[in-house]
Amino acid sequence: MTDEDDSLQIARAGFEDLCRALNMDEEAANEAWKTYESISRNFTLEGSELHWLACSLYVACRSSVPTVGKGTSEGNYVSLTRILRCSEMSLIEFFNKMKKWQDMANLPQEFRQSTNKLERNFTVSAVIFKKYVPIFKSIFKAPSEEPPRVHRSRKQRRHPCTISEVFNFCWVLFVHAKGNFPMISDDLVNSYHLLLCALDLVLTNALLCNARKELLNPNFKGLPEDFSSKDYRPCAGPYCFMEQLCKLHDGLVLEAKGVKEHFWKPFIKKLFHKRILRGKEDSLTGFLDPMNFGDSFLSLSRVYEEHILATGSLDERIFTGEGASEEIGTPGPCLYEGLENQNSAISRLHVSLTASALKVATPLTGRKYIQENVVASPISTAMNSVGRLHTLLSGTQQGPSAKLAETFGACARDPSDVITRRLQGMFELFSQHFEASGAENRGMGKEMAVKYFHLAEALYYRTLESIIEREKMILGNADLSCILEQDVFHRSLLVCCLEIVIFSYRPPGDFPNLISIFQLPAYHFYKVIEVLVRSEQGLFREVVKHLNQVEEQVLESLAWTSNSPLWETLRGAKDQVPACKQVMPPQYLEQNNDSSSGSLPITPVNQGQNLNIGSALKGMSPSPTTLLDRYSSPPVGPFRRRLFVEQQDSQPGATAKNGVSTAGPAPATLTKVDQPGLITAITARQGVVTVGAATMTADNGQTLTIPMQGIANESGGITLIPLQVSVSGQGGATLHTLPAQTLTGTVAVQSAVTKAATKPISPLRKGSLSLFFRKLYHMASVRLRDLCAKLDISAELRRKIWTCFEYSLVHCTNLMMDRHLDQLLMCAVYIMSKVTKEDRSFQNIMKCYRTQPQAGSNVYRCVLISGRRKHQSGSNGTKKTDSTADISQDSADGDNSPVPVRSSSTLPTSQPGSAPSTPYQQLHQDIAFVPSWG
C-alpha cells in the first residue's frame, strides 16, 4: 500500500466522523468524497485534510436538491456554521480555501457568485457589528451595571429581560431582517440603516416597558428631558428616534427613513402578524414585556435558523458568541469589554478583513495626488460618499435641464427622443437583472433598481451637460449632433454613473458585472471615465479612486481579451502599435544625461511630481481635446475638413501626397514663422489653423519648403496665408514670397523642414488608440518604477527592462491576448535581470509585486500558455501561437526536480495518455515560484 493510499484512508476515517457529527445524508456524503478523492490525486492539498473535506461537503450540500419542495430553499439544510465548527475551521480560512477549491473543482460561475456574495454579506455584517457595540452601549446601560437576577419561585417563571438578552435580541432581529432582503444584504449603507431601524424599535419598546430604568442609559441624548425624574411616564404617542440616531452615529436621515418605510416596517408587521413577535401589532410594541419577551426571542431565533438552513447563509449570531474570535477572527463578545482592551492581533485581523473588501486602495498612479485616509471607517466613508452624491444631485431634475434641452434642440438632429428611448431600454435591462437577486422579494428588488437607476440618470444628465459645455469651449458654436449621436458614449456614460451610485452604497461596486449586463466592451467603456471625472468636480475622493482602479483594470487586462474591439482597432491601424515616444509628449519622458546610453529606451516619468492634490487632474497625461477624438480614430465628422493627409495613428515621418485647394482669396498680409511646425489636420471650425510645412519640386529640381498658416472663411473653406519661402537647391538659398494659389498643386508632407536643420521632435500620434497606449505606458512605467525600487534595481537596468517590455508590446502584441499586463512586466524584470547577471529570483519579484495595490494572486498563479479559438478572424491563413518558457526556480543545491502541483495552483497535473478534448485555453502556473499560502 502506497503512502497516498494510507493518506486517503486516514482522510476517509476523519470524513466519516465529520459526516456523522453533521448527520449528513448519504448522497451528499458520497458526492463530497468522490470530488475530494479526484482532486487529491491531481493536487497536493496543503494543510488539514479535514478543512478540504469541509469545502467539498459544503459544495455537495449546496448542490443537493431539497427533499420537500423547492421554493426558495437551496441545498440539504446543513448549516455552514456547523460544518465549520465540526471541522474546526475558521470562517476566514474557509473563504480562503473555498476560492482555491472552486478553481480546482472547476465549479460553475453561479456557485462562485453565491460564495462571493456570502463573503460580502459577512464582511458587511462584521463592519456593522463593530459599529453596533458602541451604539448599543450609548443607548443602554453597561452589563456590569446590571443588577443580579432575583431568585423567583417556580410559579414566577417570567423574568424581565436583561441588557445582555436585549443586546442579543436586537442583533438577531437585525441579521434576520438583513437576510430577508438579499438585494441590500451586501449594501453597506442600507444595511447600516437597517441596524439603526432595529435599534430605534428596541429603544422605543424599552422606553415603554416597565423595566426602562434598568435598561436605558440615562445619559443618552435622545431620551425625553424628564426621563430621569421619578414620576416619569411615557406618553402614548408613537416614538421615533431615527433622526437622533442618525445625527449621533453618522446616519443619513432621508436614507434611513426610506429604509424604515419601505423595508423595515413591512417586515416587522409581518413578524407581528405571524406572532413571531408578541405584543401590540398596531403600534409594534410590547415584545420586551416579561410576558412576551421569552416567546418572542425563541420564535425569532427559530425562524432565523430556518432561514439560514434554507438559503445556506452564515449564522451571523456567532458575532455575539463567546468563541467569535476563534470561529471567524473578529473581536469576541465586545459587549463585556472595551474596544481598547481587545486582542491587538484579532483587531488587526478584523481591520485587514474589512479593509480588503470595503476600502478602496489608492492606485500607484494616484498616490502622488491623493493621501491615504487611514482614520476613516468603512461606514463613515460610505456615508460620506452617499451624502456627497445626494448633495451633488440636490435640485437636479430627472430629465434634461432647460439648458440641456435647448442644446439638444439647437442640433441639426435633435437627439432627445433617441436618448430617452436608450435610457428606457437600459433601465428595463438593469431592472430584470436586479430582480433576479431575490425571488421572494421581487417587488423590493425592483424598487432598489429604480432607486439606483434614477440616481444614475440624474447624474447622467448633469454630467452630460457639463461635458457638452466643455466641448463647446473647445469647438465653439459647431453642431454637436455628431458627438451626441455616439451611442457607445451615452451608454458608457450611464453605466459609469450607475457604477458610481452602486459603489457609493455597496463598496466595492459592481464592476465589471455592469458592463457585462449592458454588453459594453471594456475598451470603449474606459474612454468616458476621464471625461466624467474632469467634467464633474464634486465627486467624493473614494469614488475618484475607484474609477481610477476601474480604468486600470481595463488597461491591464479587460481590454486585452480575445473578443475585445482593441484587436479590430489594431487591425485597422495595420497592427502598428505605437511606441512610447510616439504617444508621450517629450516633457513626460525621462531624459538620459549619459550620452553612451543613447540607445536605451525613453521611459515615462512619474507625472506631477511637484503637483498638489488639487491639481491632480492637470498632472494627468495629455488627452484628446474632444469626445470625437476619443471615440473615433482617426476623428471624422461633418465639421472636420482634411486639408493635408493626417498622420494620426500612422507611422510618423511617412510622406503622403494630396491635392490642396483654397476656398477663397488669400489675404495680402504676410506672417513670419521662425520655427515652422508640423502638419496636423486643419479644421474649418477653428479660427487660425495649425502651422504646417509642405515641399514642392520645381522643373529645375529645386525643392521649395513652404511653412503655411490658414484661417476659416465665411463659406466654410480654408484660406491659406502666404509666408516666406526657403528655396533650397545646389547653390544656396534665397527667400521668395508665394501666394496661396501657388499651393493648389500637389504637395508632399514632410516631418523635417530641411535636411540641414536640427531633427525636430516627431509628431505625436493621435486618436483613441494612441490615448489607450499613452495611458497604458504611463501606468506600466509607474508600476515598473515601484517594482524596481523595491527590488533595488539600478536606473540603467530599469531602462533595459523597459526596452524589453516595450519591444514585447509593440512587436509581439499577441502576447497580451487574454493575459495580464503585470505578467509581461514581471517576466521582463526576471529575464533582463538574468541576462545582465543581476539575478532577481522570481519568488522575490512576486513578493515585491504583491505589495502593489492592484496585485492579485491569480495574476501569477493562473497564466495562459496558448489559446485555441474555434473561429479565426482576419485574412491570415496561419495563426501565430505564443508560449511561455518554463522557468525553474533558483536553488542553492541546483535541484531541478519536478515540483508537485500544490493546492494554491489552479491547474491539475497532466495525466499520461490523457488530454482535454479541444481545449479553448491552456493555463499554466510556474509552481516552483509559488510559496505555500495554505
N, C-alpha and C positions, 0 to 999 in steps of 0.2 A: 504494500500500500504506500503510495507516494505521500509527500508532505502536503500536497494540495488536497488529497482526499481526506487526510487527517484534519486539516483545517476546516473542510466542509462539514465533516461530522461534528466537530465542536460547535460550529456555527449553527448546524441543524438542531442540536440539543438546546442551545440558547433560544433559537427561534420558536421551538415548540413550547418552551416555558413562557415566552412572551405571548404567544397566541392563547395559551390557557389563561394567563392573567387578564387578557383583554376579552376573553370569551369570543374569540374570532371565529366566524363561520368558515367551514371547510373550503368553500370555493375561493374566497378571497385569500385564505392562507396558502392554498396551492399555487394560485397565480403569483403571489408575492415571492414564494420560494423559487418558483421557476424563473422569474425575472432575475432574482438575486444570483442564482446559480449560473445563469447565462452571462451576466455582466462580470461576475467574479472570475470567470475563465478568460475573459478578454481584457480585464483591467486588474491592476493591483490596487485593491481598496485599502487605503491607509486609515489607521485609527481603529476604533472599536467596530467589530463586525455587527454588533447589536444596533449601532447607530445607522448603518447602511440598511440593515433589515427593517428598521423602523421607517426609513424612507420608502422602501419597497412596499411595506404594509400600508402606508398612508396612500400611496398611489393606487394600490389594489382596492382599498376601501372607497376611495373617491370615484373609482371607475365602476364599482358594483352598481347593479340596478336595485332600487328599493324593493323589498319583498311585498309590501302592500301599497298599491297605487304608486303613481309617480309624482304628480303635483309639483311642488317646488322643492321636494326633497332630493338630495344628492348623496349617493353612497349608501353604506350599510349601517349608519347610525353608530359608528365607533368614534369616540371623541379623540380629537388630535391631542388634547391635553393629557388624556390617559395614556396614549401611545408614548408621548414624551416622558411622562413620569415613570412608566414601566420600563422604558429603555434607558432611563437616567440620562437623558439628553436635554440640554438647554434649548430654548427656542431660537436663540441667535445661532447656535450651532446647527440646528435643524434647517434654518433658511440657507445657511452657507452650504451644507451638504446637499440640500434639495436642488439647488441650482446645478450642481455637478451631476446629480442623479438624472435630472431631466435631460441633460445633454447626452449622457451615456446611454440612457434608455430611449433616446430619440422620441420623447413624448410630444403629443400634438400641441399646436400653438394655443388652443383653447385652455388646455390644462396649465400651461405656463402662465397664461394671463390670469387665471384664477389664483395661482400661487403668488404671483406678483401683487395682486390686489389684496390677498390675505396679509402679505408683509406690509403693504402700505397702511392697511387698516390698523395693524398692530402698532406701527410707528406713530400714526396719528394718536392712538389711544395712549401710548407711552408719553408723548409730549403733553397731552391734555391731563393725564394723571399727575404729572409733575406740577401742573398749574392748579389742579383740583385741591391738592393738600393745603397750600397756604390760604386759598379762598375759603375752604371749609373752616379752617382754624380762625379766620377773621369773623365768621358768622356765628359759629357755635363755640362753646367752651372747650377747653383742652381736656383730654381724657383724664389727665392727672387730677383735675378738679372735680371729677365725677364722684359723687358720694357712693359708699359701698351699698350694694343691694341689700335691702332689708329682708330677713327671712320671714316668709309668709307660710300660713297653714296650707294644707293641700287643697282646701276649697278656694283659696285665693290664688289661682293659677295665672291670672292676667297681671303682668308686671308692666309698669311704664317703660317705654323704650329708653335705652341708654344712648349716650353720644356715639359710642363705637358702633352700635347697631344702626343708628341713623347714618353714620358715615358709610357703612357697607350698603345699606338700603339705597341711598342716593346714587352711589356708583353703579349698582346693578340696574337701577331704573334708567340711568343714562346709557349704559352699554347695550341694554335691551332695546331702547329706542333707536340708538345708532345702528344696531344690527338690522333693524326692520326697514331702514332706508338705505339700501345699498348704493343708491345714486349719490349720496353725500357721506357715506361711511368713511371714505378716504379724503373727504373735503375738510381741510383743517379749520377753515373759517366757520362753516356751517356746523361742524361737529362741536366746536368750542361753544357756539351759541346754543346748541342743544344742551350742553352741560350747564350753561347759565339758566336755561329754562328749567332743568331739573332742580337746581339749587333754589330758584325762585319758588317753585311749587313746594319743595320741602320746607323752605323758610316760612312760607305762608301757613302751612299746616302746623309747623312748630309754634308759630305765634298764636294760633287759635286753640291749641291743645292746653290742657291743664298743667302740663309739665314744662311750660315755656320758660319759667325762671331757671329751671335746672339745665335746660338745653342751650339757650341762646346766650351769646356773648353780649353783655350789656354795653360794651364799647363799640359795637358795630354801628357804623354811621347811618345805616339805612333804617334803623328801628325808629318807631314813634318817639317823640320827645319825652312823653310821660311814662315810658316803659319801665323805668326804674322805680317809680312810685309804688307803694304797697297796694294802693287801690286801683291799679291799672286793670282795665277790662277792654279787650279788643272790640272794636266796633264790628258790626255785622257786614259791612260793605266789603266788596271784593278788594283784594290786595294785589299789588303788582310792584315788584322790586327790580324790574329789568333795567330801568334807567340808572338806578343807583349801582347795580352790579356792573353795568357796562362802564360807567364813569370810574368806578373804583378799580376795575380789573381789565382794562384795555378792550372792552367790547365795543361794537358798533351798534348804536341804538336801533337804527332803522333795519339793519340786517337781523338783529336779534328779535325784534318784534315781528318781522316777516317770518322767521323760522318758527316762532311761537304760534302764530296764527295758522300757518299752512301745514306745519308738520307736527308740532308738539301737542296742541290742543286736540286735534282729531285722534291722535294716538292715545292720549290719556283718557279721553272719553270712551274709547273702545275698551281700555283696560277696566274702567269702572263698569261699563255695560256688561262685560263678561264676568264681573265680580272677581277679577284678579286683584284689583284694589278695592278694599271695603271702605265705605264712607258715604258721603253725600254726593251723588252723581251730578246734581245741578250746579254745585259750587266747587266740585273737585277737591273736597276737603274731608278730613276726618280719618284718614288712614294712619295717623300717628296716635290716635286714641288707644288706650290699653286694650279695649275690646276688639280693635280691628288690626292693630299693627302686626301681631304674630301671624295671623292668617294671611294678611296682605304680603308680608315678606316671604312666607313659604310659597304662596301661589306665584309670586313674581319670579322667584328662583326656579320654580318648576318650569314655567313657560320659557324662561331664558335657556334652560338646559335643553328643552325640546328644540328650540330654535337652532342652537349651535350644533346639535346632533344631526338635524335635518339638512343644514347647509354646510357642514364641515368647517365651520368657523372656529376661531380660537376662543377658548373660555377666558374672557378678559377679567374675570373675578380674581385671577391669580395676582393681579396688581395689589390687591388688598390682603393677600395671604402672607403667612409667616415665612414661607420659602420662596418669596418672589425673587430674591437676589440670586438664588441657585437655579431657579427654573427658567428665568428669562434674562437675567443680567441687569435688571433695573433696580432702583432702590427698593428696599423692603418695606415693611409696614411704616411708612413715613408718618402716620398719624401719631405715633408714640415717641417720635424722636425728631429733633430739629434737623432741618436740612443741612445745617452746617456740621452736624455730627455724623453724617452718613459716611460710609466707607468710601475713601477717595478713589480707589480703583474701580469700584462699582459705578460711582458717579461719572468717572471718565468714560467708562464703557457706555453708559447711558447717553452721555453727550455725543460720543462718536457715532452711536447708532442712529440717533435722531438727526444729527447734522448731515450724515451721508445721504439721507433720503429727502430731507426737507430744506436744507440750507444750500444756497447756490454758491459754489466755489468760484472765485474770481478767476477768469481765464488768464493765461500768461500774457496775452496780447493786451489786456486791460489793466494790468497791475500797476502800470505807471500812472494811471489816471484815477483809479478807484481804490481807496484804502479799505482794508478789511474791517467789518463792523463786528467785532468779537463779542460785544456785550449784549447784542440783541438776541432775544429768544425766538424760536420759530414762530410762536403765536404772535408776538408783538410785531415781527417782521411781516407776517401775513396780514395782520390787521392794518398796519401802515400801508401796505400795498393796496388792499381793497379800499381803504379810506382815501388814498390818493387817487385811485381810479374814480370813485364817486365824486370827489371834488373836481376832477378833470371834466367829468361829464355833467356836472350840475348846470342846469339851464340849457342843456343840449337837447334838441328835439329828436324824435325817432327818425324822421326823414331828412332830406337835404334842407339846409337853411335857405333863406330867401336869396342870399348872396350866391350860394352854390347853384340854386335853381336858375338864377339869372345867367350864370356862367354856362350852364347846360344849354339854355335857350339861345345863347349867342353863338353856339357852334353851328357849323354848316349842317350837321345831322345831330339833332337833339338826342343824347344817349339816355335820357331819364327812364324811358319805358324799358329799354334793354337792361339797365342796371336794376330796376325794380324786379323784373322777371328773374334775373340772375340770382338776386338775393332770396327771392321766394323759393326758388329751386334748391338753393343751398340750405335754407332753413329746414325744408322738408327732409332733405337727406340727413342733416345733423340730428333732427328730432327722431328719425327712425333708428339711427344708431344709438342715441342716448337712451331711448325707451327700452332697448333690449337688455340694459343692465339690471333691471328689476322687474321680474314677471309679476310679482304680487302688488307692486305699486306703480303701474304703468302711468297712471294719471299724474302722480307726483314726479315721475321721471320726465314726462312731457313738460311739466311746469318748470323744472330746473333747466331743461333745454331752452325753453322760451326765455327764461331769465338770462342765461348766459348769452344767448344769441342776440337779444335786444340790447344788452350792454355792448356787445361786439359791434352791432350795427350802428349804434350811436357813435362809438369810437371810430368806426369806418368812415362815416360821413364827415366827422370832424377832421380826421386825418387827411381825407381826400381833399377837403377844402384847403388845408394848409399846403398840401403838395401842389395843388393847382396854382396857388398864389406864388409858390416858389418857382414853378415853371414859367409863370407869366413874367416874373422878374428877369428870367433868362431869355425868353423868346419874344417878349414884347406883346403886341396885340395879335399875334399869329393865331390862326384857327387851331384849336386843341382837339378837334374831332379825332385825328389820328391817334392821339395819346389816349383819349377816353374810350376808344373802341378796342383797346388792348384787353381782350378777355382774360388772359393769364395774369395781367397786372391786377385787375379788380379781384379776381378770385384769390390771388396771393395776398392782397391787402386785407381782405376779410378774414382769411384763415389766420393771418398774423395777429389781427385784432382778437380773434377767438382764442388764440394761444395766450395772449396777454391776460384776458379775462379768466380763463381756466387756471393759468398759473397763479394768478392773484388769490384765487380761492383754494386751489388744490396744488400746491407745490409738490412735485417738480413739473407741473404742466402735463400736456398730453401730446407732446411731440416725440416721435414722428407719426403717431397714430392719426393726427388730424389731417396731414397731407395724404395719408392713405385713404381716409374716408372720402375725401373730395378728389382723389386720383390726381393729385397735383404733383408733378415731378419736383424733386428737391432742388434740382439745378435751376429751375425757374423760380421756385419759391424764395430762395435766399436773396434774390435781387431786390426784393421790396424791403428787406429788413433795415438796411442803412437809410433808405429813403424815408421810412417811417420814423426812425429814431431822430434823424436830422430835422424832420418837419414838426415833430411833437416833443417839445422840450419839457413837458410836465410829467413824464414817466418816472416811476419810482426807481431808485437805483438798482434794486434787486431784479426788476423787470428788464432793465437795460443789460444787466449781466447775463440774465437768462437768454435774451435774444442774441447776445454775443456768443453764448455757448451753442445755441441752435445754428447760427451761421457757421461756426467752426465744425459742427457735426457734418454739415453739408459739404464743406470744403475738404474735410479729411476722408470721408468715406461714402456718404449717401449720394453724392454726385458722380461717384465712380462705379456705381452698379452697372451691370451689363446692359440693362434696359434704359439707362439714363440718356436723355437728349444730348448730353455733353458729347457723346461719341458721334452723333449725327452732325453736331456743330463742328467737330474736329474734321469730319469728312468734308464738310462744306468749305473748310479752310485748307483743304488738301493735306490734312494730317500734319500741318505745320504748327507745332506747339511753340509759343513764343518763349524766348529765353528771358531771364530775369531783367537784364538791362534793356530789353525791348519794351517792357511794360512799366518798369520802375523809373520815375524821374531821377535825374542824377543826384539831387540833394538827398535822396533816400538810399544812396548806395555808399558802401564802405570804400574809402579811398585808401589805396595802397601807397605808402611812402617809400617802400623798398622797391627800387627800380628792377632789381634782379628777380622779383616775383611778379613781374608784369603779366605773366601768362596765367596767374591764378585768377579764379573767378571773382566777380564783384558780388559781395554778399550784402543783402539788405541790412540796413542798420535799424536797431530798435528805434521806432519813431517817437518823437515827442519827449525826448529825454529831459528837457527843461520846461515841459508844459505842466500847468497845474490841472486840477480836476475839472475845472470849468471849461477848459479848452481841449478836452479830450477828443471831441469830435473833429476839431480843427487839426489835430495831430494825426488823423487817420490818413491812409494813403489816398492820393487824389483819385476821384471817381468821375465818370462821365457826368456832364452837367445836366443832361436831360434824361427823362424817362425813356425816350425813344432810343437813346444810345444804349440804355441798359437792356431793352427788350428787343432790339434788332441789331444784328451785326453783319454787315455794316448798316448804319442807320438809313432808313428810307422813309420818305413822307412827301406829302403834296407841297410842303413849303421848302423842300431841300432841292437845290439845283446843283448839278455836278458840273463844275467848270473845268476841273482837271481830274485826271484819273486819281482816285483816292488810294492811299497806301494803307488803309485800315485793314487790319487782320491779314496783312500780306507781308512778305519779307521786306524789310527796309532796304533802301538802296537800289531796288529794282527800278528800271525805267519803263515808261509806257508812253504811248502817243495817243492824242485825242484832238479832235477838232475844237477850236476855241472860237466863239463868236461873241460879239458885243451887241447889246440890245439898244444902245443909244450912243450919241456922240461923246467923245472923250473930252473932259474939261481941259482947259489950257494950262491949268496950274501944274507946276512940277513939284514933285515931292522927293526929297533926298532921303535915301535909306543907307545908313552906314554899314549895317550888317544884315543883308537880306536873309529872311527867314526861310523856313522850309515850307513846301507847299502842303496845304491842307484843303479840305473841302470848303468851297465858297458857297454860302447860302444867301438866298435873296432876302431872308428875313433880317439880316444884320445890316447895320449902317455902313461900317467900313470893314471890308473883308480882310482875312489874314494875308500878310505879305507873302508873296511867292517868288519863285525863281524859275525861269524857263530858258532853254537854249534853242538857238536857230542856227542852221548851217547855210551860209550863202553860196553862190555859184563858184566863187573863187576859193572855197574851202575854209573861209574864215568862220569862226564859231562866235555867236553872239550869246552872252549871258545877260538875261533881262530880269531884273527884280521888278515885281509888279504889285500894285495895290488897286483895289476897286471898291466902288460903293454901289448900293442898291438904288436903282432909279424908280420912278413912279410907275412905270409899266411892268414892273416885276423882274426886269432883267438886271444884268450886271454891267456897270460902266467901269472900264479899266482906266487907271490913271497912268499917263506916260511918265517914265522915270529916266534917269541917266543910265546909259547902257555901256557896258565894258566890252569892247571888241578885242578879242584875243586871236592873234594869228602867229605867223612865224616871225614877225618883226615888231614886237612890242604891242602896246595897247593904246587906244585913243578913246575919247568919250564922245558919244553921239546922243541925240535925243530922238526917240521914235514915237510917233503917235500910236494910239491904242489900236487903230485899224490895221497896222502892220502885223499885229499879233494874231490876226484872224486865220492865219495859215496853220500848218501842222507844227506843233512844238514838242519838245522832248523834255520830260521832267527829270531832274537830277537832284541828288541829295547834297552834293557839294557845289558851291558856287564856281570855283575854279580849281584846277588841279594844284596850282601854286599855293592856294590858301591853306591855312591850317584845317585839318579834318574836323568838321563840326560834329556836334552830338547827333547821333542818329535819331530820327523821329520816333516817338513812342507809338506803338500800335494801339488802336482804339477799338471800341466796341465791347459787347458783353463778354466775349471770350477773353479779351485782354483784362477786363475787370476781374474775371474769375481767377486768372492766373496771378494777377497782381496781389489779390488778397491771399491767395494760396502761398505765394512766395514769402510774403510778409509773415504769415502765420508759421510757416516751416522754419524761417530763419530765427524767429523768436524761440521756438521750441528747441532748435538745434543749439542756439547760444546757451540756453539754460542747461541743456544736457551736457554740453562741453564744459561749462563752468563747474558742474558737479563732478564731472569725470576728470577735471584738471587737465584738459586738452588745450594745447597751445593755439594761438591765433593762426599760425601757419598751417597746422594740421586741420584746424577747423575750416579753413578756406579750401583745403583739398577735399575734405568731406563734402563741402558744399558743391564742389565741382562734380564729384561723383553723383551726388543726389540730383543736381540739375541736369546732368547728362542723361541720367536714367529717365527723368521725367520728360525731357524734350525728345530724345531719340528712341526710347523704349517705353512709350506711353502705355502700351498694353499691359505693362507690369502692374499698373494701378487698377485694372479692371477687377471688381469685386474684392479689392483689397483695401488696406488702410494706409494712409499717408505715413503714420508713425512706424509702420513696419519697414517702409522704404528708408526712413531716416535712421532707424536703429541698425539696419543692415549696412547702410553707408558708413556709419560710425565704426562698426565692427570691422568691415573689410578694409577701410583705409588705415585703421589702426594696425591691422595685421600687415598690410603692405609696407607701411613706414616703420615697422618693427617697434611701434609704441603700443604694445598689446594691451587691449582692454577686454576682459572676459565678457561674454555675452550676459552672464549672470549679473555682473556688476553694472552693465549697461541697463539691464532691466530693473535693477534695484534703484538706480537713479531715475529711470523713466517713470517708475511708479509714484514718485513724489510729485509729478506734474498733475495739475488739477483735472486734466481731461483723460488721464491714463485709465485704462480698463484692462483687466486680466485677459479678456477674450482677444485683445489685440495681439498678444504674443502666445496665447495658448491655442488658438484656432486660426491657422494660416492656410490660405488657399494655395495649392501647388499648381493645379491646372483646372481649367473649366471646359466642359464639353457642352455645347449648345446644339439643340436639335435643328434650329434654323440659323443659317449663316447669312448675315446681311453683307451687302457690298458686292463688288464685281469680282473680287479676287477668288480664284478657284481654290487656292490653298489657304489654310488657316495657320496662323502663327501661334504656337503654343509656348508658354513660358513655364519654366520650372525653377525651383529654388534649390540650390545645392545644400545638402545636409552638412551642417557644421558641427563638429564634435567639440565637446567641452574640454577645455584645457585642464589637465590634471598633472600633478607633480610626478606621479609614477608612470605616466604615459599609458594608462589603461584605457583602451578604446573599446572595451567590450560593450555589447548592446545593453541599453538601459531599458528595463521594462516600462511599459506604459502605466502610469500611476493614475489614481483617481482624480487628480487635478487635470488630467487630459480629457479631451472630448472626442477622441478617436480610438476605436478598438484596434488591437494589434492585428496585423494581417494574418489570415489563416492560410496554410499551404493548400494550393489547389483550389482556392475559392476566391471569388471576386464579385463585387456587386455588378448586377447586370445594368448596362448603360447608365452609369452614374452621371449626374448632372455636374457635380463638382467633387474634386478630391481635396480633402482637407488634411493638413499635416501639422504636427507640432514637434519642434525640436525639444523633445522632453528632457534631453540632457541638461538644458539650461534652466529648467523649471524647478525651483526648490519645492520642498514639501510645504503645502499650505494646509494639510489636513490637521 
